[in-house]
Structures are given as C-alpha cells and as structure tokens.
Amino acid sequence: MNILNLVPVAHAANIDSVADLVQLVTNVAGYFSTVFYILAGVFLILAAFAYLQSGGEEKKVATAKQRVIYAAVAIAVAILSSSMRLIVDSLLTV
C-alpha cells in the first residue's frame, strides 16, 4: 500500500480575476475565524473551570478572572474583525 494514496491532495485554486482572489482570501479567513472562535470558546470554558476549581484562594481566583477576561476580549476582537469587512464594504459602495 502506498502512503501517498492516503493523503488527500489539495487542488490548485483557479484564480482568473481579482474577484476570485478576494473570494479565496475570504474563504480562508472564514476558516481561520471558525477555528479561532472554537479555540477561544475552549479557553473560556477552561478559564471558567479554573475559577470554579480555585477553592477561594485569592491568587488562583485572580488568575482565573484574568483568563476569563482575556478570552472574552479575544472573542470580542474576533467579532469586530469579522465585521470590519462589512463595515468597509458599506462605506465604499455608492
């Protein structure tokens, strides 16, 4: 059995115009943002779990709160960055 037959081959994207390039970049950014949202959600859950497991120790509680805030800010920045394309698009269209 040849191992190369098991590996999926990525087909080259047919880019014939600027619109095709914009669509390709939009698709790739969409995939990355989906992965980012999933990771940020996982980190938010882990931070909340660390908060619950802190047992009232001030240092652990402060660290857990800080992690929750960082995860929430990351999600907010991701939402804003996703909507920036729409905002710029609406400003530039006549």
C-alpha positions in Angstrom: 0.0 0.0 0.0 1.3 3.4 -1.0 1.1 6.0 1.8 0.7 8.8 -0.8 -2.6 7.4 -1.9 -4.0 8.0 1.6 -3.1 11.7 1.8 -5.7 14.0 0.2 -4.2 16.3 -2.5 -5.2 19.9 -2.4 -6.3 21.1 -5.8 -4.9 24.4 -7.0 -7.5 27.2 -6.9 -8.4 28.6 -10.3 -7.9 32.3 -9.9 -8.8 34.2 -13.1 -9.7 37.6 -11.7 -9.4 39.8 -8.7 -12.9 38.7 -7.6 -11.7 35.1 -7.5 -8.7 36.1 -5.3 -11.0 38.1 -3.0 -13.3 35.1 -2.7 -10.3 32.8 -1.9 -9.0 35.1 0.8 -12.5 35.5 2.2 -12.9 31.7 2.4 -9.5 31.2 4.1 -10.3 34.0 6.6 -13.6 32.3 7.3 -11.9 29.0 8.1 -9.4 30.7 10.4 -12.0 32.7 12.2 -14.1 29.5 12.8 -11.0 27.8 14.3 -10.3 30.9 16.4 -13.9 31.0 17.7 -13.7 27.3 18.7 -10.3 27.8 20.5 -11.5 31.0 22.2 -14.6 29.1 23.4 -12.5 26.3 24.7 -10.2 28.7 26.6 -13.2 30.5 28.0 -14.5 27.2 29.4 -11.1 26.2 30.7 -10.8 29.6 32.4 -14.2 29.3 34.0 -13.4 25.8 35.2 -10.1 27.1 36.7 -12.2 29.7 38.5 -14.5 27.0 39.9 -11.6 24.9 41.0 -9.7 27.8 42.7 -11.2 26.9 46.1 -11.3 30.6 47.1 -7.6 31.1 47.0 -7.1 34.8 46.1 -4.2 34.2 43.7 -6.0 31.4 41.8 -9.2 33.4 41.6 -7.4 36.5 40.3 -5.6 34.3 37.7 -8.8 32.7 36.6 -10.7 36.0 36.4 -7.8 37.4 34.2 -8.1 34.4 31.9 -11.9 34.8 31.6 -11.4 38.5 30.7 -8.7 37.7 28.1 -10.9 35.0 26.5 -13.9 37.4 26.4 -11.8 40.2 24.9 -10.4 37.8 22.3 -13.9 36.8 21.2 -15.0 40.5 21.1 -11.9 41.3 18.9 -12.7 38.4 16.6 -16.3 39.6 16.2 -15.2 43.1 15.4 -12.6 41.9 12.9 -15.1 39.7 11.2 -17.5 42.6 10.8 -14.8 45.1 9.6 -15.1 43.8 6.0 -18.8 44.5 6.0 -18.3 48.0 7.5 -15.7 48.9 5.0 -17.8 47.4 2.2 -20.8 49.5 3.1 -18.7 52.7 3.3 -17.1 52.2 -0.1 -20.2 51.3 -2.0 -22.0 54.1 -3.7 
